[in-house]
Amino acid sequence: MNMTSHPRSLLTGLAAVLISVSAAFADSLPEPMVLSTGWQMQSSDAVTDSAEHISQTNFAPQGWYRATVPGTVLTTLVNNHVYPEPLYGENNRPDKIPESLCRTSYWYRAVFEVPKSFAGKKVWLNFDGINYSADVWVNGQSAGTIRGAFTRGIFDISSMVTAGQQAALAVLIHPPPHPGVSHEHTLPNGMGPNGGEDAIDGPTFLCSMGWDWIPAIRDRDSGIWQKVFLTATGPVIIQDPAVTSSLPLPRLDTADVSIQTTLKNVTDRPLYGVLKGNFGHISFEQPVELNPHSTQTVSLNHDNTPSFHLKKPKLWWPNGFGPQNLYTLRLSFEADGHVSDSKQLDFGIRQISYSVPDSENLTISVNGVRVFCKGGDWGMDEAMKRIPRKRLEAQIRMHQLANYTMIRNWVGQSTSEDFYELCDKYGILLWDEFFQPNPSDGPNPTDLPTYFANVREKILRFRNHPSIALWCGRNEGRPPKNIDDVLQKLIPELDPSRLYQPSSTDGRGVHSGGPYHWRTPAEFYDVDAPFKTEIGSVSIPTLESIHGMMPEKDWEVINNDWAEHDLARGASGGEKYRNIIEERYGKIVNLADFVRKAQLANYEAFRAMYEGREAKLFHPSTAVITWMSNPAQPSFVWQLYHHDLEPNASLFAVRKACEPVHIQLNQKNWKLQVINNLPKILANARARVAVYNLDGSRQYERDLDVTALPSAATDIGQVDWPSALSTVHFVKLELRNAKGALISDNFYWRPLPGQTNALQSLDKLPRATLQIKVKRHDAGGKCFLDVTLHNPGANIDLMTHLQLHRAQTGERVLPVFYTDNYVSLVPGETRHLTIEAARADLAGEKPLIAIDGWNVDVVPSSSRAAEVALNEDAQVNHWPRTGLPIDYGK
């Protein structure tokens, strides 16, 4: 019941008591205890003992494996060298890692000492995520069960354990009940069907059955995939607090905050206490009376708590529109002078809307500003759910680096607290989905109570994150009526400020549908849907990443190993890609040449993927989301960076195209455009366009005055193409503000009109020798290398690639964050960029910046800051001429 239902006399008297109590010292709760070490694991087929015995401290495991928690069953088996690394080469084939793993239950077991500080308190055992179901036992007693990968398990084990003494925990993990039959990716058979029978299980990692971007994961990612921990509370617990805010748009100078939370009395006696909290400079208290074994919802807003009307709030903005300000809410419930429970969460003050007066299409605005949703689809964060926070942070930070504003959490496969926190931190909006694929990719779930329990849990756990833009019911199809009807009611109940979008491919101008294969730049300008949720291209990694993902015997021949890593017949057109590259850029000499040419293809396709939609910014385009930005495994397709976290040319093409203010050459009609994503007019700016031939000679130059309207694409003129153009020529664009500062630049290579694929003469481009200077400074545990590139000669420098190594060992440093890469320089041009890496990742060695590219050369140099050298391994003439043949094998 709500606080307003209490008798006034009771509350008045209670408030007086509580004021004196709150002024007194209140003790704090013990710190949670994370159970991350000492775990063991064994197949249930190999364990004959009873659950009661296994969960006793005196049980002596024989032959059990040291378990990785958090982690999946397969992760533990790989870490114990039972099986090889599945994502390397063809190690994942069923003759090496058996499919039986997905049909076997596994015991996990740990013995731990309950902290002495937990004495006299309620002790809770918490699971943040398991897959698919679990039977939980503590000290010989059943604590309960968990079902579904996206729900928590929270168990009161107070009567089962004693503070200061050892306790045994045993968890029997059951895999999804319908693991299906996987399809093997090969060149002759292609990528095969997506998913299948496992979709019937609903809230699980259904893509682990195998998709056209991930092979079947043999255990279907069953295991304890998220944190396990102990907490201690008093008799009243705080559950699922929610914070919402509203702004008086278009004004941003005030905000109204509302807080709601549930309090639960877990004892047999009535309790009186006070709910206390603070955020920013605001503190508040609310007296509460709780009946035995009752729950009560407390709602606070600016009507009953005037301080919740904030002046000059610090707002949360998407990437590129402002800072990602967050407030920290601290809640506690105190009774009898003691803290019974406390919660802490971060939230952002921002207001989101989904429509604008001049369009019927889904248009997302944040704080009254239209946000073009440029982003990437995540099929899954990592194929085996190996997602420590450091890795996830690198992945999401690279989306910020790409100037993205959105990630689409496809079928909710990347649902973890770190994921949401990092999207908040880096300003990445989330299109967040529940657990159903395209109807053609598997049956509808049948265990509806489990399905809805996981949906409810997901909303309750993560609704405070400002990054979540909307909830989507299903990928590429509307949920069946018996699910959709419940979601239509559930979301307004639990999260009324967010939109429920039933389908990722229907309604409000939303559509997916690809294409997913490489296309020429002009083809990306055909807008088939205003809000495009899926469109993609092949995206080849660097030479070093390819070498790291497969054995040397597979480097110089496209075979089934390449198919295992997604380059085969299917939606990506992988079986045609080699020949497309050869037709467009010239005969392939070897793998190094293939990678060199593929980086041009990466840059062309991924830049055009965004520029083509931005050319019609908000008229009608409101979003473009690439399939995919993040690879779940080492792959040749659909990614901005490799599984090892090295970016390829695709990331920097996207970074260029998605600048907040951007100058571009429309490759459909060849007009010059300025794309202004920001809400302010760009006035008194100046653009320059120059055209160069293959020999580096400038054939054309023109300056244009620019006024670019806010949230719009503005045509600023066109190029008067000179007559004496080489078969391939180059277009250099610059945009400067009224003070002459560079806002945006761009660089294109272009064949003569009517000769779409005639780029073979790029191989005749003379070498360009760059001068490179490096300065180093270290701060906050990071190494920063400020790099100056200068092209002193008369030749065009095309697609210079910088790669950070350790100087002594030559090993790559990963991850690394570059402010720019795959840089092209006209004669006499200078460019500055910064390289950032964790200082610890250099392992005490001097940095080495290895240089490769289309036609780049560099004089080796060494300074106190770093060494600079040509990347010899990436040179085409460093390797034998193989022609990179295709071997279909069996």
LINTANOR-V861688 format. One record per pair of residues at least 6 apart in sequence whose C-alpha atoms are under 6 Angstrom apart, sorted by sequence separation. I is the first residue (numbers start at 1). J is the second residue. D is the distance in whole Angstrom. If there is no record, write none. Layout:
BEGIN
I/J/D
I/J/D
END
This chain:
BEGIN
78/84/6
86/92/4
137/143/5
185/191/5
210/216/4
277/283/6
302/308/5
317/323/6
333/339/6
334/340/6
365/371/5
505/511/4
568/574/4
569/575/5
582/588/6
588/594/6
641/647/4
665/671/6
692/698/4
708/714/6
736/742/4
778/784/6
805/811/5
861/867/6
136/143/5
146/153/6
199/206/6
209/216/5
277/284/5
302/309/5
317/324/5
333/340/6
355/362/6
364/371/6
505/512/5
567/574/5
568/575/5
640/647/6
641/648/6
665/672/5
691/698/6
692/699/6
735/742/6
736/743/5
751/758/6
777/784/5
805/812/4
861/868/5
68/76/5
136/144/5
198/206/6
208/216/5
247/255/5
276/284/6
316/324/5
333/341/6
354/362/6
355/363/5
613/621/6
631/639/6
664/672/6
691/699/6
735/743/6
776/784/6
804/812/6
805/813/5
860/868/5
67/76/5
136/145/6
208/217/5
246/255/6
276/285/4
316/325/5
332/341/6
354/363/5
630/639/5
634/643/5
664/673/5
691/700/5
735/744/5
776/785/5
804/813/6
860/869/4
135/145/5
246/256/5
275/285/6
315/325/6
332/342/4
354/364/5
628/638/5
629/639/4
633/643/6
640/650/5
663/673/6
690/700/5
734/744/6
775/785/6
134/145/5
245/256/5
275/286/5
314/325/6
331/342/5
353/364/6
627/638/6
628/639/5
629/640/5
640/651/5
663/674/5
690/701/4
734/745/4
775/786/5
134/146/5
195/207/6
208/220/5
245/257/4
274/286/5
331/343/5
353/365/5
631/643/6
662/674/6
689/701/6
733/745/5
774/786/6
858/870/6
133/146/5
244/257/6
274/287/4
330/343/6
352/365/6
662/675/5
689/702/5
733/746/5
774/787/5
820/833/6
133/147/4
195/209/6
244/258/5
273/287/6
274/288/6
330/344/5
352/366/5
661/675/6
688/702/6
732/746/6
773/787/6
819/833/6
133/148/6
195/210/6
243/258/6
273/288/5
329/344/6
351/366/6
661/676/5
688/703/4
732/747/5
773/788/5
819/834/5
132/148/5
195/211/6
243/259/5
272/288/6
329/345/5
351/367/5
687/703/6
731/747/6
772/788/6
818/834/6
132/149/5
180/197/5
194/211/4
242/259/6
272/289/5
328/345/6
350/367/6
660/677/5
687/704/5
731/748/5
772/789/5
818/835/5
131/149/5
180/198/6
242/260/5
271/289/6
328/346/4
511/529/6
686/704/6
730/748/5
771/789/6
817/835/6
848/866/6
130/149/5
179/198/5
241/260/6
271/290/5
327/346/6
516/535/6
518/537/5
686/705/5
730/749/5
771/790/5
817/836/5
847/866/5
848/867/5
849/868/5
850/869/5
851/870/5
852/871/5
129/149/6
178/198/5
241/261/4
270/290/6
327/347/5
512/532/6
514/534/5
515/535/5
516/536/4
517/537/5
518/538/6
686/706/5
729/749/6
770/790/6
801/821/6
816/836/6
848/868/6
850/870/6
851/871/5
191/212/5
270/291/4
326/347/5
412/433/5
509/530/6
510/531/5
511/532/5
512/533/5
514/535/4
516/537/5
685/706/5
729/750/5
770/791/5
801/822/5
816/837/5
850/871/5
42/64/5
270/292/5
326/348/5
406/428/5
408/430/6
411/433/5
412/434/5
509/531/6
511/533/6
512/534/4
728/750/6
800/822/5
41/64/6
129/152/6
239/262/5
269/292/5
405/428/5
406/429/4
407/430/5
408/431/5
409/432/5
410/433/6
411/434/5
412/435/6
728/751/5
799/822/4
800/823/5
41/65/5
128/152/5
238/262/6
268/292/5
405/429/6
406/430/6
409/433/6
411/435/5
478/502/5
683/707/5
727/751/6
799/823/5
40/65/5
127/152/6
238/263/5
267/292/6
411/436/6
478/503/5
682/707/6
727/752/6
799/824/5
40/66/5
41/67/5
127/153/5
237/263/6
267/293/6
477/503/5
682/708/5
798/824/4
40/67/5
126/153/6
182/209/6
237/264/5
266/293/5
476/503/6
681/708/6
768/795/6
797/824/5
39/67/5
126/154/5
236/264/5
265/293/5
470/498/5
472/500/6
475/503/6
476/504/5
681/709/5
797/825/5
125/154/6
139/168/5
236/265/5
265/294/5
375/404/5
470/499/5
471/500/5
472/501/5
473/502/4
474/503/5
475/504/5
476/505/5
681/710/5
768/797/5
125/155/5
138/168/6
235/265/6
264/294/6
374/404/5
375/405/6
377/407/6
472/502/5
473/503/6
680/710/5
796/826/5
124/155/5
138/169/5
235/266/6
264/295/4
374/405/6
375/406/5
376/407/5
377/408/5
378/409/5
379/410/5
679/710/5
796/827/6
124/156/5
137/169/6
263/295/5
316/348/5
373/405/6
374/406/6
375/407/5
378/410/6
678/710/6
679/711/6
795/827/6
36/69/6
124/157/6
137/170/5
263/296/5
316/349/6
373/406/6
380/413/5
381/414/5
678/711/6
693/726/5
794/827/5
123/157/6
182/216/6
262/296/6
315/349/5
316/350/6
380/414/5
676/710/6
677/711/5
793/827/6
123/158/5
136/171/5
262/297/4
315/350/6
556/591/6
676/711/5
694/729/6
122/158/5
135/171/6
261/297/6
676/712/6
693/729/5
791/827/6
792/828/5
806/842/6
135/172/5
261/298/5
430/467/6
438/475/5
692/729/6
791/828/5
134/172/5
260/298/6
429/467/4
430/468/5
431/469/6
433/471/6
436/474/5
437/475/5
438/476/5
675/713/5
692/730/5
791/829/6
134/173/5
260/299/4
429/468/6
430/469/5
431/470/6
432/471/5
433/472/4
434/473/5
438/477/6
674/713/6
691/730/6
790/829/6
806/845/6
807/846/5
133/173/6
259/299/6
429/469/6
432/472/6
433/473/6
674/714/5
691/731/5
790/830/4
807/847/6
133/174/5
259/300/5
673/714/5
690/731/6
789/830/6
806/847/5
807/848/5
132/174/6
258/300/6
673/715/4
690/732/5
789/831/5
806/848/6
132/175/5
258/301/4
424/467/5
672/715/6
673/716/6
689/732/6
788/831/6
805/848/5
119/163/5
132/176/5
423/467/6
606/650/6
672/716/6
689/733/5
788/832/5
804/848/6
118/163/6
672/717/5
688/733/6
787/832/6
804/849/5
603/649/5
607/653/5
611/657/6
672/718/5
688/734/5
787/833/5
803/849/6
116/163/5
175/222/5
602/649/6
603/650/5
606/653/6
607/654/5
671/718/5
687/734/6
787/834/6
803/850/5
115/163/6
116/164/4
602/650/5
606/654/6
687/735/4
786/834/5
802/850/6
114/163/5
115/164/5
279/328/5
686/735/6
785/834/6
802/851/5
114/164/5
279/329/5
599/649/5
603/653/5
607/657/5
686/736/5
785/835/5
801/851/6
114/165/6
257/308/5
278/329/6
685/736/6
784/835/6
801/852/5
113/165/5
256/308/6
278/330/5
685/737/4
784/836/5
800/852/6
801/853/5
113/166/4
256/309/5
277/330/5
685/738/5
783/836/6
800/853/4
112/166/5
149/203/6
255/309/6
277/331/4
684/738/5
783/837/5
799/853/5
112/167/6
148/203/5
149/204/5
255/310/5
276/331/6
516/571/6
517/572/4
782/837/6
783/838/6
799/854/6
111/167/6
254/310/5
276/332/5
516/572/5
517/573/5
782/838/4
783/839/5
798/854/6
111/168/4
254/311/4
275/332/6
782/839/5
110/168/6
254/312/5
275/333/5
781/839/6
110/169/5
253/312/5
274/333/6
109/169/6
274/334/5
44/105/6
109/170/4
273/334/5
44/106/5
108/170/6
273/335/4
43/106/4
44/107/6
108/171/5
539/602/6
42/106/6
107/171/6
42/107/5
107/172/4
41/107/5
106/172/6
41/108/4
106/173/5
40/108/6
105/173/6
40/109/5
105/174/5
566/635/6
567/636/6
39/109/6
565/635/5
39/110/5
38/110/6
102/175/6
55/137/6
662/744/6
55/138/6
56/139/5
55/139/5
56/140/5
521/605/6
524/608/6
55/140/5
524/609/5
319/405/6
521/608/5
525/612/4
769/856/6
52/140/4
524/612/5
767/855/5
768/856/5
769/857/4
770/858/5
767/856/6
768/857/6
769/858/5
776/865/5
132/222/6
530/620/5
536/626/5
775/865/6
131/222/5
530/621/4
531/622/5
532/623/6
534/625/6
535/626/5
536/627/5
131/223/5
530/622/5
531/623/5
532/624/5
533/625/5
534/626/5
535/627/5
130/223/6
534/627/5
130/224/4
130/225/5
617/712/5
129/225/6
540/636/5
617/713/6
129/226/5
539/636/6
128/226/5
539/637/5
615/713/6
696/794/6
128/227/5
538/637/4
539/638/6
696/795/5
538/638/5
539/639/6
696/796/5
127/228/5
537/638/6
126/228/6
126/229/5
324/427/6
236/340/6
237/341/5
245/349/6
125/230/5
246/351/6
124/230/6
234/340/4
124/231/5
233/340/5
541/648/6
123/231/6
233/341/5
319/427/4
123/232/5
318/427/4
122/232/5
318/428/6
57/168/5
121/232/6
122/233/5
56/168/5
121/233/6
122/234/6
55/168/5
121/234/5
55/169/5
118/232/6
55/170/5
102/218/6
101/218/6
102/219/4
347/464/6
101/219/5
102/220/6
347/465/6
348/466/5
99/218/5
522/667/5
362/508/5
522/668/5
361/508/5
361/509/5
72/221/6
72/222/6
73/223/5
72/223/4
71/224/6
72/225/6
70/224/6
71/225/5
70/225/5
70/226/5
70/227/6
645/815/6
584/757/5
585/759/5
586/760/5
584/759/6
585/760/4
35/228/6
35/229/5
34/229/4
33/229/5
33/230/5
32/230/6
32/231/5
243/464/6
203/435/5
202/435/6
199/442/5
200/443/5
202/445/5
199/443/6
200/444/5
201/445/5
196/441/5
197/442/5
200/445/4
195/441/5
196/442/4
194/441/6
203/451/6
374/623/6
376/625/5
377/626/6
383/632/5
402/651/6
372/622/5
373/623/4
374/624/5
375/625/5
376/626/5
377/627/5
382/632/4
383/633/6
372/623/5
374/625/6
377/628/5
381/632/6
376/628/6
377/629/6
378/630/6
380/632/6
402/654/6
403/655/5
376/629/5
402/655/4
403/658/5
363/622/6
15/287/6
592/874/6
593/876/5
592/876/5
590/881/6
589/881/5
590/882/5
590/883/5
589/883/5
590/884/5
1/296/5
2/297/6
588/883/6
151/454/5
150/454/5
151/457/6
26/337/5
27/338/6
28/339/6
26/338/5
27/339/6
21/337/6
557/884/5
556/884/5
557/885/5
558/886/5
559/887/5
557/886/6
558/887/6
213/566/6
187/560/6
186/560/5
187/563/6
186/563/5
185/563/6
190/568/5
185/564/5
190/569/4
191/570/6
187/568/5
88/549/5
89/550/4
88/550/6
90/561/6
89/561/6
188/888/6
187/888/6
END
